[in-house]
């Protein structure tokens, strides 16, 4: 009660729960993610092998290709809105023994990238 005897009315504090729910959405299931593996490792057949590994994990996989250039380290690049899926893909690659990190997707897409993809794995040395 207040000092004057009236009942204290408390309102629940407004929170950003609605925003948080949108931002913390769960990732799409693997079968809703279209991945292209591009070989920048210099090891012949590496992209095909990783494509088969990801297909076995339930991903939709586009034909493997070559990265625009040889690179150090493996990267996952996804289109806008697929940030959570990029994180899951990095975890999946780590489980396969391929350390990877998320990188921004270049715009425009470099030569060799299939525009049908949501995410791209660039294999590095």
OpenMM code with the backbone's topology and positions (N, CA, C; nanometers):
from openmm import Vec3, app, unit

residues = "UNK UNK UNK UNK UNK UNK UNK UNK UNK UNK UNK UNK UNK UNK UNK UNK UNK UNK UNK UNK UNK UNK UNK UNK UNK UNK UNK UNK UNK UNK UNK UNK UNK UNK UNK UNK UNK UNK UNK UNK UNK UNK UNK UNK UNK UNK UNK UNK UNK UNK UNK UNK UNK UNK UNK UNK UNK UNK UNK UNK UNK UNK UNK UNK UNK UNK UNK UNK UNK UNK UNK UNK UNK UNK UNK UNK UNK UNK UNK UNK UNK UNK UNK UNK UNK UNK UNK UNK UNK UNK UNK UNK UNK UNK UNK UNK UNK UNK UNK UNK UNK UNK UNK UNK UNK UNK UNK UNK UNK UNK UNK UNK UNK UNK UNK UNK UNK UNK UNK UNK UNK UNK UNK UNK UNK".split()
positions = [
    Vec3(0.0846, -0.1195, 0.0000),
    Vec3(0.0000, 0.0000, 0.0000),
    Vec3(0.0880, 0.1244, 0.0000),
    Vec3(0.0300, 0.2290, -0.0597),
    Vec3(0.0989, 0.3583, -0.0610),
    Vec3(0.0854, 0.4235, 0.0753),
    Vec3(0.1572, 0.5317, 0.1005),
    Vec3(0.1516, 0.6053, 0.2270),
    Vec3(0.0108, 0.6565, 0.2549),
    Vec3(-0.0674, 0.6861, 0.1489),
    Vec3(-0.2031, 0.7383, 0.1704),
    Vec3(-0.3065, 0.6273, 0.1844),
    Vec3(-0.2599, 0.4991, 0.1877),
    Vec3(-0.3534, 0.3889, 0.2086),
    Vec3(-0.4052, 0.3256, 0.0812),
    Vec3(-0.3774, 0.3843, -0.0344),
    Vec3(-0.4258, 0.3241, -0.1593),
    Vec3(-0.3364, 0.2058, -0.1984),
    Vec3(-0.3934, 0.1184, -0.2764),
    Vec3(-0.3190, -0.0003, -0.3189),
    Vec3(-0.2162, 0.0377, -0.4254),
    Vec3(-0.0994, -0.0190, -0.4113),
    Vec3(0.0056, 0.0042, -0.5104),
    Vec3(-0.0254, -0.0803, -0.6326),
    Vec3(-0.0291, -0.0157, -0.7479),
    Vec3(-0.0509, -0.0890, -0.8728),
    Vec3(0.0847, -0.1015, -0.9409),
    Vec3(0.1248, -0.2258, -0.9591),
    Vec3(0.2524, -0.2453, -1.0289),
    Vec3(0.2242, -0.3050, -1.1651),
    Vec3(0.2875, -0.2516, -1.2630),
    Vec3(0.2729, -0.3058, -1.3978),
    Vec3(0.3985, -0.3858, -1.4286),
    Vec3(0.3768, -0.4923, -1.5001),
    Vec3(0.4929, -0.5723, -1.5409),
    Vec3(0.5808, -0.4856, -1.6300),
    Vec3(0.7097, -0.4868, -1.6056),
    Vec3(0.7964, -0.4043, -1.6892),
    Vec3(0.7927, -0.4532, -1.8339),
    Vec3(0.7965, -0.3593, -1.9240),
    Vec3(0.7978, -0.3992, -2.0640),
    Vec3(0.9353, -0.4548, -2.0949),
    Vec3(0.9352, -0.5603, -2.1709),
    Vec3(1.0633, -0.6246, -2.2042),
    Vec3(1.0762, -0.6361, -2.3556),
    Vec3(1.1920, -0.6740, -2.3952),
    Vec3(1.2175, -0.6938, -2.5372),
    Vec3(1.2007, -0.8409, -2.5739),
    Vec3(1.1115, -0.9085, -2.5022),
    Vec3(1.0940, -1.0515, -2.5258),
    Vec3(1.0558, -1.0795, -2.6695),
    Vec3(0.9676, -0.9997, -2.7249),
    Vec3(0.9242, -1.0252, -2.8623),
    Vec3(1.0421, -1.0121, -2.9573),
    Vec3(1.1225, -0.9087, -2.9388),
    Vec3(1.2408, -0.8914, -3.0230),
    Vec3(1.3358, -1.0074, -3.0029),
    Vec3(1.3593, -1.0448, -2.8790),
    Vec3(1.4537, -1.1515, -2.8486),
    Vec3(1.4097, -1.2818, -2.9149),
    Vec3(1.2801, -1.3098, -2.9113),
    Vec3(1.2315, -1.4330, -2.9725),
    Vec3(1.2622, -1.4333, -3.1217),
    Vec3(1.2429, -1.3203, -3.1869),
    Vec3(1.2714, -1.3128, -3.3297),
    Vec3(1.4204, -1.3323, -3.3548),
    Vec3(1.5050, -1.2679, -3.2729),
    Vec3(1.6488, -1.2764, -3.2934),
    Vec3(1.7052, -1.4116, -3.2539),
    Vec3(1.6396, -1.4799, -3.1596),
    Vec3(1.6909, -1.6073, -3.1116),
    Vec3(1.6202, -1.7246, -3.1771),
    Vec3(1.5662, -1.7027, -3.2946),
    Vec3(1.4967, -1.8118, -3.3623),
    Vec3(1.5932, -1.9278, -3.3835),
    Vec3(1.5374, -2.0457, -3.3899),
    Vec3(1.6238, -2.1601, -3.4133),
    Vec3(1.6575, -2.1669, -3.5618),
    Vec3(1.7667, -2.2299, -3.5896),
    Vec3(1.8103, -2.2431, -3.7281),
    Vec3(1.7147, -2.3345, -3.8042),
    Vec3(1.7067, -2.3127, -3.9335),
    Vec3(1.6289, -2.4024, -4.0195),
    Vec3(1.6928, -2.5415, -4.0112),
    Vec3(1.6122, -2.6426, -4.0376),
    Vec3(1.6687, -2.7780, -4.0377),
    Vec3(1.7624, -2.7923, -4.1582),
    Vec3(1.8564, -2.8848, -4.1470),
    Vec3(1.9576, -2.9022, -4.2514),
    Vec3(1.8966, -2.9182, -4.3902),
    Vec3(1.7831, -2.9889, -4.3980),
    Vec3(1.7241, -3.0136, -4.5300),
    Vec3(1.6617, -2.8889, -4.5923),
    Vec3(1.6602, -2.7780, -4.5179),
    Vec3(1.6100, -2.6510, -4.5721),
    Vec3(1.7242, -2.5570, -4.6110),
    Vec3(1.8470, -2.6060, -4.6019),
    Vec3(1.9635, -2.5237, -4.6324),
    Vec3(2.0321, -2.5804, -4.7566),
    Vec3(2.0514, -2.4937, -4.8563),
    Vec3(2.1164, -2.5333, -4.9811),
    Vec3(2.2619, -2.4870, -4.9750),
    Vec3(2.3544, -2.5834, -4.9799),
    Vec3(2.4968, -2.5559, -4.9599),
    Vec3(2.5757, -2.5893, -5.0865),
    Vec3(2.6716, -2.5037, -5.1163),
    Vec3(2.7689, -2.5354, -5.2206),
    Vec3(2.9069, -2.5363, -5.1559),
    Vec3(2.9832, -2.6415, -5.1810),
    Vec3(3.1192, -2.6510, -5.1293),
    Vec3(3.2142, -2.6132, -5.2425),
    Vec3(3.3011, -2.5172, -5.2141),
    Vec3(3.3983, -2.4699, -5.3123),
    Vec3(3.5384, -2.5011, -5.2614),
    Vec3(3.6198, -2.5569, -5.3482),
    Vec3(3.7521, -2.6030, -5.3087),
    Vec3(3.8557, -2.4933, -5.3271),
    Vec3(3.9081, -2.4470, -5.2149),
    Vec3(4.0185, -2.3518, -5.2166),
    Vec3(4.1390, -2.4101, -5.1461),
    Vec3(4.1382, -2.5440, -5.1303),
    Vec3(4.2434, -2.6102, -5.0527),
    Vec3(4.3611, -2.6546, -5.1385),
    Vec3(4.3383, -2.6657, -5.2685),
    Vec3(4.4431, -2.7176, -5.3548),
    Vec3(4.4479, -2.8704, -5.3557),
    Vec3(4.3615, -2.9358, -5.2769),
    Vec3(4.3564, -3.0823, -5.2725),
    Vec3(4.2442, -3.1282, -5.3654),
    Vec3(4.2823, -3.1992, -5.4700),
    Vec3(4.1836, -3.2435, -5.5680),
    Vec3(4.0786, -3.3339, -5.5034),
    Vec3(3.9500, -3.3065, -5.5326),
    Vec3(3.8413, -3.3897, -5.4822),
    Vec3(3.7918, -3.3532, -5.3435),
    Vec3(3.8565, -3.2559, -5.2787),
    Vec3(3.8179, -3.2208, -5.1407),
    Vec3(3.6744, -3.1689, -5.1342),
    Vec3(3.6343, -3.0857, -5.2291),
    Vec3(3.4984, -3.0287, -5.2268),
    Vec3(3.3931, -3.1370, -5.2475),
    Vec3(3.4228, -3.2326, -5.3344),
    Vec3(3.3282, -3.3427, -5.3575),
    Vec3(3.3126, -3.4255, -5.2303),
    Vec3(3.4240, -3.4534, -5.1636),
    Vec3(3.4198, -3.5314, -5.0385),
    Vec3(3.3355, -3.4589, -4.9329),
    Vec3(3.3598, -3.3308, -4.9129),
    Vec3(3.2845, -3.2545, -4.8121),
    Vec3(3.1381, -3.2410, -4.8535),
    Vec3(3.1117, -3.2279, -4.9822),
    Vec3(2.9722, -3.2220, -5.0288),
    Vec3(2.8999, -3.3498, -4.9895),
    Vec3(2.9656, -3.4631, -5.0100),
    Vec3(2.9051, -3.5919, -4.9730),
    Vec3(2.8845, -3.6016, -4.8224),
    Vec3(2.9810, -3.5510, -4.7445),
    Vec3(2.9667, -3.5506, -4.5982),
    Vec3(2.8445, -3.4688, -4.5568),
    Vec3(2.8276, -3.3506, -4.6174),
    Vec3(2.7156, -3.2632, -4.5806),
    Vec3(2.5821, -3.3218, -4.6277),
    Vec3(2.5829, -3.3844, -4.7430),
    Vec3(2.4611, -3.4502, -4.7927),
    Vec3(2.4188, -3.5584, -4.6926),
    Vec3(2.5170, -3.6320, -4.6390),
    Vec3(2.4887, -3.7373, -4.5405),
    Vec3(2.4310, -3.6778, -4.4117),
    Vec3(2.4604, -3.5496, -4.3844),
    Vec3(2.4071, -3.4806, -4.2658),
    Vec3(2.2705, -3.4171, -4.2948),
    Vec3(2.2177, -3.4386, -4.4163),
    Vec3(2.0830, -3.3924, -4.4478),
    Vec3(2.0741, -3.2612, -4.5245),
    Vec3(2.1873, -3.2019, -4.5586),
    Vec3(2.1849, -3.0763, -4.6348),
    Vec3(2.1496, -3.1013, -4.7802),
    Vec3(2.0847, -3.0020, -4.8427),
    Vec3(2.0700, -3.0018, -4.9878),
    Vec3(2.2030, -2.9496, -5.0419),
    Vec3(2.2666, -3.0259, -5.1268),
    Vec3(2.4007, -2.9896, -5.1717),
    Vec3(2.4022, -2.9664, -5.3225),
    Vec3(2.4549, -2.8511, -5.3611),
    Vec3(2.4735, -2.8188, -5.5024),
    Vec3(2.6032, -2.8843, -5.5502),
    Vec3(2.6216, -2.8960, -5.6821),
    Vec3(2.7477, -2.9528, -5.7305),
    Vec3(2.8683, -2.8754, -5.6763),
    Vec3(2.9707, -2.9496, -5.6358),
    Vec3(3.0932, -2.8892, -5.5829),
    Vec3(3.1618, -2.8089, -5.6930),
    Vec3(3.2413, -2.7119, -5.6501),
    Vec3(3.3139, -2.6297, -5.7468),
    Vec3(3.4468, -2.5859, -5.6886),
    Vec3(3.5106, -2.4953, -5.7596),
    Vec3(3.6382, -2.4411, -5.7138),
    Vec3(3.6177, -2.3007, -5.6605),
    Vec3(3.6849, -2.2712, -5.5507),
    Vec3(3.6831, -2.1359, -5.4951),
    Vec3(3.7583, -2.0447, -5.5923),
    Vec3(3.7295, -1.9131, -5.5863),
    Vec3(3.7980, -1.8202, -5.6760),
    Vec3(3.9502, -1.8242, -5.6616),
    Vec3(3.9981, -1.8619, -5.5418),
    Vec3(4.1431, -1.8695, -5.5206),
    Vec3(4.1730, -1.9649, -5.4069),
    Vec3(4.2976, -2.0099, -5.4004),
    Vec3(4.3431, -2.0940, -5.2889),
    Vec3(4.3437, -2.0070, -5.1641),
    Vec3(4.3070, -2.0651, -5.0526),
    Vec3(4.2968, -1.9867, -4.9292),
    Vec3(4.3449, -2.0675, -4.8101),
    Vec3(4.3765, -1.9970, -4.7029),
    Vec3(4.4106, -2.0598, -4.5757),
    Vec3(4.2843, -2.0630, -4.4904),
    Vec3(4.2532, -2.1768, -4.4348),
    Vec3(4.1373, -2.1868, -4.3458),
    Vec3(4.0066, -2.2013, -4.4214),
    Vec3(3.9153, -2.2751, -4.3609),
    Vec3(3.7839, -2.2991, -4.4205),
    Vec3(3.6844, -2.1961, -4.3683),
    Vec3(3.6007, -2.1466, -4.4597),
    Vec3(3.5021, -2.0450, -4.4240),
    Vec3(3.3625, -2.0901, -4.4622),
    Vec3(3.2654, -2.0428, -4.3856),
    Vec3(3.1243, -2.0603, -4.4184),
    Vec3(3.0685, -1.9210, -4.4446),
    Vec3(3.0073, -1.9039, -4.5591),
    Vec3(2.9467, -1.7758, -4.5971),
    Vec3(2.8016, -1.8031, -4.6336),
    Vec3(2.7087, -1.7285, -4.5732),
    Vec3(2.5662, -1.7494, -4.6004),
    Vec3(2.4995, -1.6185, -4.6380),
    Vec3(2.3883, -1.6305, -4.7103),
    Vec3(2.3114, -1.5118, -4.7471),
    Vec3(2.2461, -1.4527, -4.6224),
    Vec3(2.2043, -1.3284, -4.6311),
    Vec3(2.1386, -1.2604, -4.5192),
    Vec3(2.0182, -1.3430, -4.4740),
    Vec3(2.0016, -1.3527, -4.3422),
    Vec3(1.8907, -1.4297, -4.2862),
    Vec3(1.9293, -1.5727, -4.2525),
    Vec3(2.0495, -1.6129, -4.2892),
    Vec3(2.0965, -1.7495, -4.2637),
    Vec3(2.2144, -1.7507, -4.1655),
    Vec3(2.2155, -1.6536, -4.0733),
    Vec3(2.3243, -1.6437, -3.9762),
    Vec3(2.3284, -1.7644, -3.8831),
    Vec3(2.2114, -1.8078, -3.8354),
    Vec3(2.2054, -1.9240, -3.7464),
    Vec3(2.2497, -2.0504, -3.8193),
    Vec3(2.2098, -2.0614, -3.9459),
    Vec3(2.2461, -2.1779, -4.0251),
    Vec3(2.3973, -2.1830, -4.0478),
    Vec3(2.4583, -2.0652, -4.0618),
    Vec3(2.6043, -2.0582, -4.0773),
    Vec3(2.6720, -2.1154, -3.9528),
    Vec3(2.6203, -2.0795, -3.8355),
    Vec3(2.6775, -2.1300, -3.7098),
    Vec3(2.6633, -2.2817, -3.7005),
    Vec3(2.5468, -2.3336, -3.7403),
    Vec3(2.5240, -2.4788, -3.7361),
    Vec3(2.6177, -2.5486, -3.8346),
    Vec3(2.6364, -2.4883, -3.9512),
    Vec3(2.7253, -2.5460, -4.0521),
    Vec3(2.8696, -2.5509, -4.0021),
    Vec3(2.9135, -2.4468, -3.9332),
    Vec3(3.0482, -2.4459, -3.8744),
    Vec3(3.0605, -2.5596, -3.7731),
    Vec3(2.9600, -2.5766, -3.6884),
    Vec3(2.9606, -2.6849, -3.5893),
    Vec3(2.9669, -2.8208, -3.6590),
    Vec3(2.8879, -2.8370, -3.7638),
    Vec3(2.8856, -2.9634, -3.8392),
    Vec3(3.0226, -2.9919, -3.8998),
    Vec3(3.0838, -2.8905, -3.9602),
    Vec3(3.2170, -2.9087, -4.0198),
    Vec3(3.3197, -2.9438, -3.9127),
    Vec3(3.3108, -2.8772, -3.7961),
    Vec3(3.4023, -2.9082, -3.6858),
    Vec3(3.3884, -3.0554, -3.6445),
    Vec3(3.2635, -3.1035, -3.6401),
    Vec3(3.2387, -3.2443, -3.6053),
    Vec3(3.2997, -3.3380, -3.7087),
    Vec3(3.3114, -3.2912, -3.8327),
    Vec3(3.3714, -3.3707, -3.9406),
    Vec3(3.5236, -3.3555, -3.9441),
    Vec3(3.5769, -3.2794, -3.8478),
    Vec3(3.7212, -3.2605, -3.8415),
    Vec3(3.7724, -3.1487, -3.9301),
    Vec3(3.6810, -3.0594, -3.9704),
    Vec3(3.7188, -2.9465, -4.0553),
    Vec3(3.6933, -2.8177, -3.9782),
    Vec3(3.7980, -2.7594, -3.9176),
    Vec3(3.7776, -2.6329, -3.8464),
    Vec3(3.7345, -2.5247, -3.9450),
    Vec3(3.6303, -2.4511, -3.9098),
    Vec3(3.5770, -2.3479, -3.9993),
    Vec3(3.5330, -2.2272, -3.9186),
    Vec3(3.5182, -2.1152, -3.9875),
    Vec3(3.4710, -1.9917, -3.9255),
    Vec3(3.3731, -1.9246, -4.0210),
    Vec3(3.2817, -1.8472, -3.9640),
    Vec3(3.1855, -1.7731, -4.0455),
    Vec3(3.2529, -1.6479, -4.1000),
    Vec3(3.2308, -1.6212, -4.2273),
    Vec3(3.2797, -1.4994, -4.2926),
    Vec3(3.1631, -1.4353, -4.3654),
    Vec3(3.1688, -1.3047, -4.3888),
    Vec3(3.0628, -1.2408, -4.4662),
    Vec3(3.0647, -1.2893, -4.6117),
    Vec3(2.9483, -1.2980, -4.6695),
    Vec3(2.9353, -1.3381, -4.8095),
    Vec3(2.9688, -1.2189, -4.8980),
    Vec3(3.0622, -1.2362, -4.9921),
    Vec3(3.0963, -1.1231, -5.0796),
    Vec3(2.9782, -1.0847, -5.1692),
    Vec3(2.9697, -0.9581, -5.1989),
    Vec3(2.8657, -0.9095, -5.2895),
    Vec3(2.9311, -0.8183, -5.3925),
    Vec3(2.9137, -0.8438, -5.5197),
    Vec3(2.8375, -0.9551, -5.5793),
    Vec3(2.9081, -1.0893, -5.5573),
    Vec3(2.8324, -1.1972, -5.5820),
    Vec3(2.8899, -1.3304, -5.5653),
    Vec3(3.0053, -1.3482, -5.6635),
    Vec3(3.1172, -1.4007, -5.6156),
    Vec3(3.2300, -1.4259, -5.7059),
    Vec3(3.1976, -1.5353, -5.8083),
    Vec3(3.2772, -1.5415, -5.9134),
    Vec3(3.2630, -1.6466, -6.0143),
    Vec3(3.2741, -1.7821, -5.9460),
    Vec3(3.1940, -1.8767, -5.9901),
    Vec3(3.1994, -2.0116, -5.9331),
    Vec3(3.0943, -2.0374, -5.8271),
    Vec3(3.0392, -1.9310, -5.7689),
    Vec3(2.9323, -1.9475, -5.6694),
    Vec3(2.8012, -1.9730, -5.7440),
    Vec3(2.7277, -2.0754, -5.7016),
    Vec3(2.5971, -2.1038, -5.7605),
    Vec3(2.4941, -2.0171, -5.6888),
    Vec3(2.4214, -1.9351, -5.7643),
    Vec3(2.3252, -1.8419, -5.7033),
    Vec3(2.2086, -1.9136, -5.6358),
    Vec3(2.1946, -2.0439, -5.6566),
    Vec3(2.0873, -2.1198, -5.5918),
    Vec3(2.1200, -2.1517, -5.4465),
    Vec3(2.2441, -2.1252, -5.4038),
    Vec3(2.2837, -2.1597, -5.2673),
    Vec3(2.2367, -2.0617, -5.1628),
    Vec3(2.2198, -2.1115, -5.0398),
    Vec3(2.1955, -2.0268, -4.9222),
    Vec3(2.3257, -2.0051, -4.8483),
    Vec3(2.4096, -2.1099, -4.8491),
    Vec3(2.5368, -2.1065, -4.7783),
    Vec3(2.6451, -2.1683, -4.8662),
    Vec3(2.7664, -2.1181, -4.8448),
    Vec3(2.8815, -2.1657, -4.9220),
    Vec3(2.9909, -2.2039, -4.8237),
    Vec3(3.0542, -2.3189, -4.8500),
    Vec3(3.1687, -2.3618, -4.7700),
    Vec3(3.2901, -2.3481, -4.8599),
    Vec3(3.3853, -2.2655, -4.8181),
    Vec3(3.5093, -2.2485, -4.8929),
    Vec3(3.6183, -2.3242, -4.8191),
    Vec3(3.6583, -2.4351, -4.8767),
    Vec3(3.7607, -2.5182, -4.8134),
    Vec3(3.8968, -2.4526, -4.8305),
    Vec3(3.9741, -2.4487, -4.7241),
    Vec3(4.1075, -2.3916, -4.7300),
    Vec3(4.2128, -2.4941, -4.6931),
    Vec3(4.3377, -2.4517, -4.7037),
    Vec3(4.4500, -2.5404, -4.6719),
    Vec3(4.4567, -2.5632, -4.5221),
] * unit.nanometer
topology = app.Topology()
chain = topology.addChain("A")
for resn in residues:
    res = topology.addResidue(resn, chain)
    for name in ("N", "CA", "C"):
        topology.addAtom(name, app.Element.getBySymbol(name[0]), res)
